[in-house]
Every structure is written in C-alpha cells, then in structure tokens.
C-alpha cells in the first residue's frame, strides 16, 4: 500500500527541485523572518526569493500549522 502525501507537503519535492534548498532551510528562513502573518510571509517568499504563489502558500501554511501559528 502506497502512502500518498496530501496537502501542503505534497508540494515539497517540487519546491526543493525548483528552488534548490531543502524544506528545513525554507522553514528556518520563515521562522527567522520578522513577519508573522500568512500572506505577509507568502508575499515575502515571492518577492525576496522568487517563489511562485502556490509553493510559497504551501510552505507557509505547513510551517505555521506545525508551530501553531495563524
């Protein structure tokens, strides 16, 4: 039986391939940012790191959910 990854984490392999950094490094950057709101962080990833909206949204959603953020 194959476990299919669903939700935001399903984007992780593509994010790593496309932007050349492991997910743990992206999460560290998000936690180090002075920004705390979901859409602020998405905009920051898009502007400062050239990330597409879907990838940025998935990464922020997963990171904030893990840390109990909004």
Helices and strands as residue ranges (DSSP letters): G 7-11, H 12-19, H 23-32, H 38-49, H 53-66
